[in-house]
């Protein structure tokens, strides 16, 4: 059995041997279920790889200004080459 300690900020580290054997990665999400007063169940959410369509609209989050045409983007990029 592996052991972890709860920090003041409510964080727990997953022991390295478990991270490796379960192939856990940073950013992965977990669901916590209370089983009893002294028992919890942690369920690892499945990670679905983002395909090429998964990134559509992502750039909009980075630059929330008005949409631009390809010509406008190219002009801005070329101006930065001076």
PDB file with one MODEL, atoms N, CA, C and O in Angstrom:
MODEL        1
ATOM      1  N   UNK A   1       0.844  -1.162   0.000  1.00  0.00           N
ATOM      2  CA  UNK A   1       0.000   0.000   0.000  1.00  0.00           C
ATOM      3  C   UNK A   1       0.902   1.243   0.000  1.00  0.00           C
ATOM      4  O   UNK A   1       1.922   1.267   0.689  1.00  0.00           O
ATOM      5  N   UNK A   2       0.535   2.260  -0.759  1.00  0.00           N
ATOM      6  CA  UNK A   2       1.276   3.508  -0.832  1.00  0.00           C
ATOM      7  C   UNK A   2       0.602   4.544   0.061  1.00  0.00           C
ATOM      8  O   UNK A   2      -0.583   4.440   0.376  1.00  0.00           O
ATOM      9  N   UNK A   3       1.384   5.548   0.462  1.00  0.00           N
ATOM     10  CA  UNK A   3       0.877   6.551   1.387  1.00  0.00           C
ATOM     11  C   UNK A   3       1.148   7.951   0.862  1.00  0.00           C
ATOM     12  O   UNK A   3       2.182   8.197   0.240  1.00  0.00           O
ATOM     13  N   UNK A   4       0.210   8.880   1.114  1.00  0.00           N
ATOM     14  CA  UNK A   4       0.359  10.288   0.758  1.00  0.00           C
ATOM     15  C   UNK A   4      -0.060  11.128   1.954  1.00  0.00           C
ATOM     16  O   UNK A   4      -0.742  10.639   2.854  1.00  0.00           O
ATOM     17  N   UNK A   5       0.351  12.401   1.964  1.00  0.00           N
ATOM     18  CA  UNK A   5      -0.019  13.327   3.033  1.00  0.00           C
ATOM     19  C   UNK A   5      -0.770  14.503   2.433  1.00  0.00           C
ATOM     20  O   UNK A   5      -0.355  15.055   1.414  1.00  0.00           O
ATOM     21  N   UNK A   6      -1.861  14.882   3.052  1.00  0.00           N
ATOM     22  CA  UNK A   6      -2.659  16.024   2.626  1.00  0.00           C
ATOM     23  C   UNK A   6      -1.953  17.309   3.054  1.00  0.00           C
ATOM     24  O   UNK A   6      -1.594  17.458   4.222  1.00  0.00           O
ATOM     25  N   UNK A   7      -1.750  18.247   2.107  1.00  0.00           N
ATOM     26  CA  UNK A   7      -1.092  19.509   2.425  1.00  0.00           C
ATOM     27  C   UNK A   7      -2.095  20.506   2.982  1.00  0.00           C
ATOM     28  O   UNK A   7      -3.299  20.253   2.983  1.00  0.00           O
ATOM     29  N   UNK A   8      -1.589  21.649   3.459  1.00  0.00           N
ATOM     30  CA  UNK A   8      -2.461  22.707   3.978  1.00  0.00           C
ATOM     31  C   UNK A   8      -3.407  23.231   2.904  1.00  0.00           C
ATOM     32  O   UNK A   8      -4.499  23.705   3.216  1.00  0.00           O
ATOM     33  N   UNK A   9      -2.998  23.149   1.656  1.00  0.00           N
ATOM     34  CA  UNK A   9      -3.826  23.625   0.548  1.00  0.00           C
ATOM     35  C   UNK A   9      -4.776  22.557   0.024  1.00  0.00           C
ATOM     36  O   UNK A   9      -5.441  22.772  -0.989  1.00  0.00           O
ATOM     37  N   UNK A  10      -4.852  21.414   0.691  1.00  0.00           N
ATOM     38  CA  UNK A  10      -5.778  20.360   0.283  1.00  0.00           C
ATOM     39  C   UNK A  10      -5.285  19.517  -0.877  1.00  0.00           C
ATOM     40  O   UNK A  10      -6.086  18.895  -1.575  1.00  0.00           O
ATOM     41  N   UNK A  11      -3.980  19.486  -1.092  1.00  0.00           N
ATOM     42  CA  UNK A  11      -3.417  18.727  -2.212  1.00  0.00           C
ATOM     43  C   UNK A  11      -2.818  17.415  -1.727  1.00  0.00           C
ATOM     44  O   UNK A  11      -2.310  17.314  -0.611  1.00  0.00           O
ATOM     45  N   UNK A  12      -2.893  16.410  -2.601  1.00  0.00           N
ATOM     46  CA  UNK A  12      -2.318  15.096  -2.322  1.00  0.00           C
ATOM     47  C   UNK A  12      -1.487  14.693  -3.532  1.00  0.00           C
ATOM     48  O   UNK A  12      -1.929  14.855  -4.670  1.00  0.00           O
ATOM     49  N   UNK A  13      -0.298  14.173  -3.298  1.00  0.00           N
ATOM     50  CA  UNK A  13       0.531  13.657  -4.386  1.00  0.00           C
ATOM     51  C   UNK A  13       0.250  12.177  -4.569  1.00  0.00           C
ATOM     52  O   UNK A  13       0.097  11.428  -3.604  1.00  0.00           O
ATOM     53  N   UNK A  14       0.185  11.777  -5.823  1.00  0.00           N
ATOM     54  CA  UNK A  14       0.021  10.351  -6.131  1.00  0.00           C
ATOM     55  C   UNK A  14       1.415   9.744  -6.177  1.00  0.00           C
ATOM     56  O   UNK A  14       2.276  10.251  -6.897  1.00  0.00           O
ATOM     57  N   UNK A  15       1.662   8.673  -5.430  1.00  0.00           N
ATOM     58  CA  UNK A  15       2.992   8.064  -5.424  1.00  0.00           C
ATOM     59  C   UNK A  15       3.470   7.718  -6.840  1.00  0.00           C
ATOM     60  O   UNK A  15       2.692   7.279  -7.686  1.00  0.00           O
ATOM     61  N   UNK A  16       4.765   7.928  -7.071  1.00  0.00           N
ATOM     62  CA  UNK A  16       5.362   7.751  -8.401  1.00  0.00           C
ATOM     63  C   UNK A  16       5.104   6.360  -8.963  1.00  0.00           C
ATOM     64  O   UNK A  16       4.819   6.221 -10.152  1.00  0.00           O
ATOM     65  N   UNK A  17       5.199   5.336  -8.134  1.00  0.00           N
ATOM     66  CA  UNK A  17       5.003   3.964  -8.637  1.00  0.00           C
ATOM     67  C   UNK A  17       3.589   3.784  -9.198  1.00  0.00           C
ATOM     68  O   UNK A  17       3.403   3.075 -10.187  1.00  0.00           O
ATOM     69  N   UNK A  18       2.590   4.421  -8.572  1.00  0.00           N
ATOM     70  CA  UNK A  18       1.224   4.344  -9.085  1.00  0.00           C
ATOM     71  C   UNK A  18       1.066   5.167 -10.359  1.00  0.00           C
ATOM     72  O   UNK A  18       0.412   4.726 -11.304  1.00  0.00           O
ATOM     73  N   UNK A  19       1.664   6.368 -10.393  1.00  0.00           N
ATOM     74  CA  UNK A  19       1.588   7.198 -11.609  1.00  0.00           C
ATOM     75  C   UNK A  19       2.163   6.462 -12.805  1.00  0.00           C
ATOM     76  O   UNK A  19       1.585   6.470 -13.891  1.00  0.00           O
ATOM     77  N   UNK A  20       3.304   5.826 -12.595  1.00  0.00           N
ATOM     78  CA  UNK A  20       3.934   5.087 -13.705  1.00  0.00           C
ATOM     79  C   UNK A  20       3.115   3.878 -14.114  1.00  0.00           C
ATOM     80  O   UNK A  20       2.871   3.664 -15.302  1.00  0.00           O
ATOM     81  N   UNK A  21       2.686   3.081 -13.135  1.00  0.00           N
ATOM     82  CA  UNK A  21       1.980   1.841 -13.484  1.00  0.00           C
ATOM     83  C   UNK A  21       0.612   2.111 -14.110  1.00  0.00           C
ATOM     84  O   UNK A  21       0.128   1.312 -14.912  1.00  0.00           O
ATOM     85  N   UNK A  22      -0.012   3.238 -13.744  1.00  0.00           N
ATOM     86  CA  UNK A  22      -1.320   3.578 -14.306  1.00  0.00           C
ATOM     87  C   UNK A  22      -1.216   4.553 -15.476  1.00  0.00           C
ATOM     88  O   UNK A  22      -2.224   4.967 -16.050  1.00  0.00           O
ATOM     89  N   UNK A  23       0.028   4.912 -15.820  1.00  0.00           N
ATOM     90  CA  UNK A  23       0.305   5.836 -16.925  1.00  0.00           C
ATOM     91  C   UNK A  23      -0.476   7.143 -16.768  1.00  0.00           C
ATOM     92  O   UNK A  23      -1.153   7.587 -17.695  1.00  0.00           O
ATOM     93  N   UNK A  24      -0.372   7.754 -15.580  1.00  0.00           N
ATOM     94  CA  UNK A  24      -1.042   9.018 -15.298  1.00  0.00           C
ATOM     95  C   UNK A  24      -0.158  10.171 -15.736  1.00  0.00           C
ATOM     96  O   UNK A  24       1.067  10.091 -15.653  1.00  0.00           O
ATOM     97  N   UNK A  25      -0.784  11.247 -16.202  1.00  0.00           N
ATOM     98  CA  UNK A  25      -0.047  12.387 -16.737  1.00  0.00           C
ATOM     99  C   UNK A  25      -0.583  13.690 -16.163  1.00  0.00           C
ATOM    100  O   UNK A  25      -1.743  13.753 -15.756  1.00  0.00           O
ATOM    101  N   UNK A  26       0.252  14.742 -16.124  1.00  0.00           N
ATOM    102  CA  UNK A  26      -0.224  16.042 -15.645  1.00  0.00           C
ATOM    103  C   UNK A  26      -1.448  16.503 -16.432  1.00  0.00           C
ATOM    104  O   UNK A  26      -1.520  16.328 -17.648  1.00  0.00           O
ATOM    105  N   UNK A  27      -2.397  17.089 -15.730  1.00  0.00           N
ATOM    106  CA  UNK A  27      -3.607  17.569 -16.369  1.00  0.00           C
ATOM    107  C   UNK A  27      -4.735  16.545 -16.409  1.00  0.00           C
ATOM    108  O   UNK A  27      -5.872  16.881 -16.739  1.00  0.00           O
ATOM    109  N   UNK A  28      -4.422  15.310 -16.076  1.00  0.00           N
ATOM    110  CA  UNK A  28      -5.446  14.273 -16.084  1.00  0.00           C
ATOM    111  C   UNK A  28      -6.438  14.549 -14.960  1.00  0.00           C
ATOM    112  O   UNK A  28      -6.058  15.072 -13.913  1.00  0.00           O
ATOM    113  N   UNK A  29      -7.694  14.204 -15.168  1.00  0.00           N
ATOM    114  CA  UNK A  29      -8.747  14.503 -14.204  1.00  0.00           C
ATOM    115  C   UNK A  29      -9.172  13.238 -13.456  1.00  0.00           C
ATOM    116  O   UNK A  29      -9.109  12.125 -13.978  1.00  0.00           O
ATOM    117  N   UNK A  30      -9.611  13.456 -12.200  1.00  0.00           N
ATOM    118  CA  UNK A  30     -10.026  12.363 -11.328  1.00  0.00           C
ATOM    119  C   UNK A  30     -11.387  12.688 -10.726  1.00  0.00           C
ATOM    120  O   UNK A  30     -11.686  13.845 -10.432  1.00  0.00           O
ATOM    121  N   UNK A  31     -12.196  11.672 -10.549  1.00  0.00           N
ATOM    122  CA  UNK A  31     -13.478  11.806  -9.858  1.00  0.00           C
ATOM    123  C   UNK A  31     -13.340  11.174  -8.484  1.00  0.00           C
ATOM    124  O   UNK A  31     -12.818  10.068  -8.349  1.00  0.00           O
ATOM    125  N   UNK A  32     -13.816  11.889  -7.456  1.00  0.00           N
ATOM    126  CA  UNK A  32     -13.740  11.409  -6.077  1.00  0.00           C
ATOM    127  C   UNK A  32     -15.140  11.031  -5.618  1.00  0.00           C
ATOM    128  O   UNK A  32     -16.093  11.785  -5.814  1.00  0.00           O
ATOM    129  N   UNK A  33     -15.258   9.857  -5.005  1.00  0.00           N
ATOM    130  CA  UNK A  33     -16.536   9.404  -4.460  1.00  0.00           C
ATOM    131  C   UNK A  33     -16.336   9.039  -2.989  1.00  0.00           C
ATOM    132  O   UNK A  33     -15.402   8.320  -2.635  1.00  0.00           O
ATOM    133  N   UNK A  34     -17.223   9.546  -2.147  1.00  0.00           N
ATOM    134  CA  UNK A  34     -17.166   9.193  -0.734  1.00  0.00           C
ATOM    135  C   UNK A  34     -17.873   7.858  -0.551  1.00  0.00           C
ATOM    136  O   UNK A  34     -19.043   7.713  -0.904  1.00  0.00           O
ATOM    137  N   UNK A  35     -17.166   6.892  -0.002  1.00  0.00           N
ATOM    138  CA  UNK A  35     -17.714   5.559   0.230  1.00  0.00           C
ATOM    139  C   UNK A  35     -18.254   5.462   1.663  1.00  0.00           C
ATOM    140  O   UNK A  35     -19.348   4.943   1.885  1.00  0.00           O
ATOM    141  N   UNK A  36     -17.484   5.960   2.626  1.00  0.00           N
ATOM    142  CA  UNK A  36     -17.899   5.968   4.029  1.00  0.00           C
ATOM    143  C   UNK A  36     -17.180   7.125   4.716  1.00  0.00           C
ATOM    144  O   UNK A  36     -16.542   7.942   4.051  1.00  0.00           O
ATOM    145  N   UNK A  37     -17.280   7.199   6.040  1.00  0.00           N
ATOM    146  CA  UNK A  37     -16.617   8.281   6.777  1.00  0.00           C
ATOM    147  C   UNK A  37     -15.096   8.232   6.661  1.00  0.00           C
ATOM    148  O   UNK A  37     -14.433   9.250   6.864  1.00  0.00           O
ATOM    149  N   UNK A  38     -14.539   7.086   6.344  1.00  0.00           N
ATOM    150  CA  UNK A  38     -13.083   6.957   6.292  1.00  0.00           C
ATOM    151  C   UNK A  38     -12.582   6.337   4.982  1.00  0.00           C
ATOM    152  O   UNK A  38     -11.441   5.881   4.909  1.00  0.00           O
ATOM    153  N   UNK A  39     -13.418   6.320   3.966  1.00  0.00           N
ATOM    154  CA  UNK A  39     -13.023   5.664   2.720  1.00  0.00           C
ATOM    155  C   UNK A  39     -13.476   6.496   1.526  1.00  0.00           C
ATOM    156  O   UNK A  39     -14.611   6.970   1.474  1.00  0.00           O
ATOM    157  N   UNK A  40     -12.555   6.665   0.556  1.00  0.00           N
ATOM    158  CA  UNK A  40     -12.826   7.381  -0.691  1.00  0.00           C
ATOM    159  C   UNK A  40     -12.484   6.478  -1.866  1.00  0.00           C
ATOM    160  O   UNK A  40     -11.629   5.598  -1.760  1.00  0.00           O
ATOM    161  N   UNK A  41     -13.154   6.703  -2.974  1.00  0.00           N
ATOM    162  CA  UNK A  41     -12.816   6.011  -4.223  1.00  0.00           C
ATOM    163  C   UNK A  41     -12.415   7.082  -5.222  1.00  0.00           C
ATOM    164  O   UNK A  41     -13.118   8.078  -5.390  1.00  0.00           O
ATOM    165  N   UNK A  42     -11.283   6.876  -5.884  1.00  0.00           N
ATOM    166  CA  UNK A  42     -10.810   7.799  -6.903  1.00  0.00           C
ATOM    167  C   UNK A  42     -10.899   7.090  -8.245  1.00  0.00           C
ATOM    168  O   UNK A  42     -10.354   6.001  -8.422  1.00  0.00           O
ATOM    169  N   UNK A  43     -11.592   7.718  -9.190  1.00  0.00           N
ATOM    170  CA  UNK A  43     -11.748   7.132 -10.517  1.00  0.00           C
ATOM    171  C   UNK A  43     -11.034   8.033 -11.521  1.00  0.00           C
ATOM    172  O   UNK A  43     -11.306   9.232 -11.590  1.00  0.00           O
ATOM    173  N   UNK A  44     -10.134   7.460 -12.286  1.00  0.00           N
ATOM    174  CA  UNK A  44      -9.388   8.207 -13.298  1.00  0.00           C
ATOM    175  C   UNK A  44     -10.271   8.362 -14.528  1.00  0.00           C
ATOM    176  O   UNK A  44     -10.756   7.372 -15.077  1.00  0.00           O
ATOM    177  N   UNK A  45     -10.480   9.610 -14.963  1.00  0.00           N
ATOM    178  CA  UNK A  45     -11.262   9.844 -16.179  1.00  0.00           C
ATOM    179  C   UNK A  45     -10.461   9.405 -17.389  1.00  0.00           C
ATOM    180  O   UNK A  45      -9.242   9.569 -17.439  1.00  0.00           O
ATOM    181  N   UNK A  46     -11.153   8.852 -18.351  1.00  0.00           N
ATOM    182  CA  UNK A  46     -10.492   8.443 -19.588  1.00  0.00           C
ATOM    183  C   UNK A  46     -10.078   9.671 -20.369  1.00  0.00           C
ATOM    184  O   UNK A  46     -10.821  10.649 -20.452  1.00  0.00           O
ATOM    185  N   UNK A  47      -8.904   9.616 -20.935  1.00  0.00           N
ATOM    186  CA  UNK A  47      -8.409  10.713 -21.758  1.00  0.00           C
ATOM    187  C   UNK A  47      -8.663  10.358 -23.211  1.00  0.00           C
ATOM    188  O   UNK A  47      -8.184   9.338 -23.705  1.00  0.00           O
ATOM    189  N   UNK A  48      -9.415  11.202 -23.888  1.00  0.00           N
ATOM    190  CA  UNK A  48      -9.644  10.982 -25.314  1.00  0.00           C
ATOM    191  C   UNK A  48      -8.721  11.925 -26.072  1.00  0.00           C
ATOM    192  O   UNK A  48      -8.807  13.142 -25.912  1.00  0.00           O
ATOM    193  N   UNK A  49      -7.848  11.374 -26.888  1.00  0.00           N
ATOM    194  CA  UNK A  49      -6.916  12.233 -27.620  1.00  0.00           C
ATOM    195  C   UNK A  49      -7.663  13.172 -28.549  1.00  0.00           C
ATOM    196  O   UNK A  49      -8.619  12.778 -29.218  1.00  0.00           O
ATOM    197  N   UNK A  50      -7.217  14.406 -28.580  1.00  0.00           N
ATOM    198  CA  UNK A  50      -7.832  15.398 -29.461  1.00  0.00           C
ATOM    199  C   UNK A  50      -7.374  15.136 -30.884  1.00  0.00           C
ATOM    200  O   UNK A  50      -6.181  15.153 -31.184  1.00  0.00           O
ATOM    201  N   UNK A  51      -8.317  14.900 -31.728  1.00  0.00           N
ATOM    202  CA  UNK A  51      -7.998  14.720 -33.142  1.00  0.00           C
ATOM    203  C   UNK A  51      -7.834  16.077 -33.794  1.00  0.00           C
ATOM    204  O   UNK A  51      -7.887  17.099 -33.109  1.00  0.00           O
ATOM    205  N   UNK A  52      -7.638  16.110 -35.090  1.00  0.00           N
ATOM    206  CA  UNK A  52      -7.430  17.381 -35.774  1.00  0.00           C
ATOM    207  C   UNK A  52      -8.612  18.333 -35.635  1.00  0.00           C
ATOM    208  O   UNK A  52      -8.428  19.550 -35.655  1.00  0.00           O
ATOM    209  N   UNK A  53      -9.813  17.799 -35.495  1.00  0.00           N
ATOM    210  CA  UNK A  53     -10.981  18.669 -35.350  1.00  0.00           C
ATOM    211  C   UNK A  53     -11.132  19.182 -33.920  1.00  0.00           C
ATOM    212  O   UNK A  53     -11.894  20.119 -33.681  1.00  0.00           O
ATOM    213  N   UNK A  54     -10.419  18.582 -32.968  1.00  0.00           N
ATOM    214  CA  UNK A  54     -10.516  18.984 -31.576  1.00  0.00           C
ATOM    215  C   UNK A  54      -9.942  20.353 -31.290  1.00  0.00           C
ATOM    216  O   UNK A  54     -10.258  20.951 -30.262  1.00  0.00           O
ATOM    217  N   UNK A  55      -9.104  20.861 -32.176  1.00  0.00           N
ATOM    218  CA  UNK A  55      -8.489  22.161 -31.941  1.00  0.00           C
ATOM    219  C   UNK A  55      -9.206  23.297 -32.650  1.00  0.00           C
ATOM    220  O   UNK A  55      -8.807  24.454 -32.518  1.00  0.00           O
ATOM    221  N   UNK A  56     -10.247  22.992 -33.392  1.00  0.00           N
ATOM    222  CA  UNK A  56     -10.983  24.046 -34.068  1.00  0.00           C
ATOM    223  C   UNK A  56     -11.556  25.015 -33.045  1.00  0.00           C
ATOM    224  O   UNK A  56     -12.160  24.601 -32.055  1.00  0.00           O
ATOM    225  N   UNK A  57     -11.368  26.277 -33.284  1.00  0.00           N
ATOM    226  CA  UNK A  57     -11.874  27.293 -32.377  1.00  0.00           C
ATOM    227  C   UNK A  57     -10.961  27.586 -31.212  1.00  0.00           C
ATOM    228  O   UNK A  57     -11.241  28.499 -30.435  1.00  0.00           O
ATOM    229  N   UNK A  58      -9.866  26.837 -31.058  1.00  0.00           N
ATOM    230  CA  UNK A  58      -8.960  27.053 -29.937  1.00  0.00           C
ATOM    231  C   UNK A  58      -8.286  28.421 -30.004  1.00  0.00           C
ATOM    232  O   UNK A  58      -8.148  29.091 -28.981  1.00  0.00           O
ATOM    233  N   UNK A  59      -7.871  28.837 -31.185  1.00  0.00           N
ATOM    234  CA  UNK A  59      -7.193  30.127 -31.332  1.00  0.00           C
ATOM    235  C   UNK A  59      -8.104  31.283 -30.938  1.00  0.00           C
ATOM    236  O   UNK A  59      -7.619  32.325 -30.498  1.00  0.00           O
ATOM    237  N   UNK A  60      -9.379  31.120 -31.084  1.00  0.00           N
ATOM    238  CA  UNK A  60     -10.324  32.170 -30.709  1.00  0.00           C
ATOM    239  C   UNK A  60     -10.233  32.467 -29.219  1.00  0.00           C
ATOM    240  O   UNK A  60     -10.447  33.605 -28.802  1.00  0.00           O
ATOM    241  N   UNK A  61      -9.918  31.453 -28.408  1.00  0.00           N
ATOM    242  CA  UNK A  61      -9.765  31.664 -26.973  1.00  0.00           C
ATOM    243  C   UNK A  61      -8.534  32.521 -26.684  1.00  0.00           C
ATOM    244  O   UNK A  61      -8.505  33.264 -25.702  1.00  0.00           O
ATOM    245  N   UNK A  62      -7.531  32.416 -27.530  1.00  0.00           N
ATOM    246  CA  UNK A  62      -6.300  33.169 -27.322  1.00  0.00           C
ATOM    247  C   UNK A  62      -6.434  34.623 -27.752  1.00  0.00           C
ATOM    248  O   UNK A  62      -5.837  35.504 -27.134  1.00  0.00           O
ATOM    249  N   UNK A  63      -7.201  34.888 -28.793  1.00  0.00           N
ATOM    250  CA  UNK A  63      -7.393  36.244 -29.307  1.00  0.00           C
ATOM    251  C   UNK A  63      -8.882  36.479 -29.507  1.00  0.00           C
ATOM    252  O   UNK A  63      -9.417  36.191 -30.578  1.00  0.00           O
ATOM    253  N   UNK A  64      -9.549  36.996 -28.496  1.00  0.00           N
ATOM    254  CA  UNK A  64     -11.002  37.133 -28.583  1.00  0.00           C
ATOM    255  C   UNK A  64     -11.478  38.327 -29.414  1.00  0.00           C
ATOM    256  O   UNK A  64     -12.674  38.618 -29.424  1.00  0.00           O
ATOM    257  N   UNK A  65     -10.571  39.030 -30.115  1.00  0.00           N
ATOM    258  CA  UNK A  65     -10.994  40.178 -30.918  1.00  0.00           C
ATOM    259  C   UNK A  65     -11.751  39.718 -32.168  1.00  0.00           C
ATOM    260  O   UNK A  65     -12.037  38.530 -32.320  1.00  0.00           O
ATOM    261  N   UNK A  66     -12.065  40.627 -33.032  1.00  0.00           N
ATOM    262  CA  UNK A  66     -12.864  40.332 -34.226  1.00  0.00           C
ATOM    263  C   UNK A  66     -12.180  39.305 -35.124  1.00  0.00           C
ATOM    264  O   UNK A  66     -10.955  39.302 -35.245  1.00  0.00           O
ATOM    265  N   UNK A  67     -12.966  38.438 -35.752  1.00  0.00           N
ATOM    266  CA  UNK A  67     -12.384  37.463 -36.679  1.00  0.00           C
ATOM    267  C   UNK A  67     -11.697  38.173 -37.843  1.00  0.00           C
ATOM    268  O   UNK A  67     -12.145  39.230 -38.286  1.00  0.00           O
ATOM    269  N   UNK A  68     -10.625  37.594 -38.328  1.00  0.00           N
ATOM    270  CA  UNK A  68      -9.882  38.183 -39.446  1.00  0.00           C
ATOM    271  C   UNK A  68      -9.818  37.198 -40.611  1.00  0.00           C
ATOM    272  O   UNK A  68      -9.929  35.983 -40.449  1.00  0.00           O
ATOM    273  N   UNK A  69      -9.641  37.768 -41.753  1.00  0.00           N
ATOM    274  CA  UNK A  69      -9.480  36.925 -42.940  1.00  0.00           C
ATOM    275  C   UNK A  69      -8.039  36.432 -42.988  1.00  0.00           C
ATOM    276  O   UNK A  69      -7.172  36.937 -42.275  1.00  0.00           O
ATOM    277  N   UNK A  70      -7.802  35.453 -43.826  1.00  0.00           N
ATOM    278  CA  UNK A  70      -6.444  34.932 -43.988  1.00  0.00           C
ATOM    279  C   UNK A  70      -5.504  36.031 -44.476  1.00  0.00           C
ATOM    280  O   UNK A  70      -4.359  36.104 -44.031  1.00  0.00           O
ATOM    281  N   UNK A  71      -5.975  36.885 -45.384  1.00  0.00           N
ATOM    282  CA  UNK A  71      -5.143  37.985 -45.869  1.00  0.00           C
ATOM    283  C   UNK A  71      -4.727  38.920 -44.735  1.00  0.00           C
ATOM    284  O   UNK A  71      -3.589  39.386 -44.688  1.00  0.00           O
ATOM    285  N   UNK A  72      -5.657  39.188 -43.825  1.00  0.00           N
ATOM    286  CA  UNK A  72      -5.327  40.062 -42.695  1.00  0.00           C
ATOM    287  C   UNK A  72      -4.290  39.408 -41.777  1.00  0.00           C
ATOM    288  O   UNK A  72      -3.371  40.075 -41.302  1.00  0.00           O
ATOM    289  N   UNK A  73      -4.439  38.113 -41.530  1.00  0.00           N
ATOM    290  CA  UNK A  73      -3.457  37.409 -40.705  1.00  0.00           C
ATOM    291  C   UNK A  73      -2.078  37.422 -41.366  1.00  0.00           C
ATOM    292  O   UNK A  73      -1.068  37.670 -40.708  1.00  0.00           O
ATOM    293  N   UNK A  74      -2.048  37.155 -42.664  1.00  0.00           N
ATOM    294  CA  UNK A  74      -0.766  37.125 -43.377  1.00  0.00           C
ATOM    295  C   UNK A  74      -0.099  38.499 -43.353  1.00  0.00           C
ATOM    296  O   UNK A  74       1.118  38.591 -43.189  1.00  0.00           O
ATOM    297  N   UNK A  75      -0.876  39.559 -43.514  1.00  0.00           N
ATOM    298  CA  UNK A  75      -0.329  40.908 -43.478  1.00  0.00           C
ATOM    299  C   UNK A  75       0.291  41.186 -42.098  1.00  0.00           C
ATOM    300  O   UNK A  75       1.386  41.743 -42.007  1.00  0.00           O
ATOM    301  N   UNK A  76      -0.406  40.799 -41.041  1.00  0.00           N
ATOM    302  CA  UNK A  76       0.116  41.018 -39.687  1.00  0.00           C
ATOM    303  C   UNK A  76       1.409  40.223 -39.472  1.00  0.00           C
ATOM    304  O   UNK A  76       2.366  40.731 -38.886  1.00  0.00           O
ATOM    305  N   UNK A  77       1.430  38.997 -39.940  1.00  0.00           N
ATOM    306  CA  UNK A  77       2.634  38.166 -39.795  1.00  0.00           C
ATOM    307  C   UNK A  77       3.816  38.758 -40.558  1.00  0.00           C
ATOM    308  O   UNK A  77       4.937  38.789 -40.049  1.00  0.00           O
ATOM    309  N   UNK A  78       3.563  39.229 -41.777  1.00  0.00           N
ATOM    310  CA  UNK A  78       4.650  39.807 -42.582  1.00  0.00           C
ATOM    311  C   UNK A  78       5.174  41.113 -41.996  1.00  0.00           C
ATOM    312  O   UNK A  78       6.364  41.408 -42.113  1.00  0.00           O
ATOM    313  N   UNK A  79       4.312  41.891 -41.375  1.00  0.00           N
ATOM    314  CA  UNK A  79       4.755  43.138 -40.752  1.00  0.00           C
ATOM    315  C   UNK A  79       5.716  42.856 -39.614  1.00  0.00           C
ATOM    316  O   UNK A  79       6.596  43.671 -39.336  1.00  0.00           O
ATOM    317  N   UNK A  80       5.568  41.726 -38.954  1.00  0.00           N
ATOM    318  CA  UNK A  80       6.444  41.363 -37.854  1.00  0.00           C
ATOM    319  C   UNK A  80       7.815  40.896 -38.283  1.00  0.00           C
ATOM    320  O   UNK A  80       8.696  40.713 -37.443  1.00  0.00           O
ATOM    321  N   UNK A  81       8.017  40.694 -39.609  1.00  0.00           N
ATOM    322  CA  UNK A  81       9.307  40.188 -40.107  1.00  0.00           C
ATOM    323  C   UNK A  81      10.332  41.308 -40.334  1.00  0.00           C
ATOM    324  O   UNK A  81      11.487  41.013 -40.640  1.00  0.00           O
ATOM    325  N   UNK A  82       9.950  42.562 -40.196  1.00  0.00           N
ATOM    326  CA  UNK A  82      10.884  43.672 -40.460  1.00  0.00           C
ATOM    327  C   UNK A  82      12.051  43.677 -39.539  1.00  0.00           C
ATOM    328  O   UNK A  82      12.915  44.548 -39.642  1.00  0.00           O
TER     329      UNK A  82
ENDMDL
END
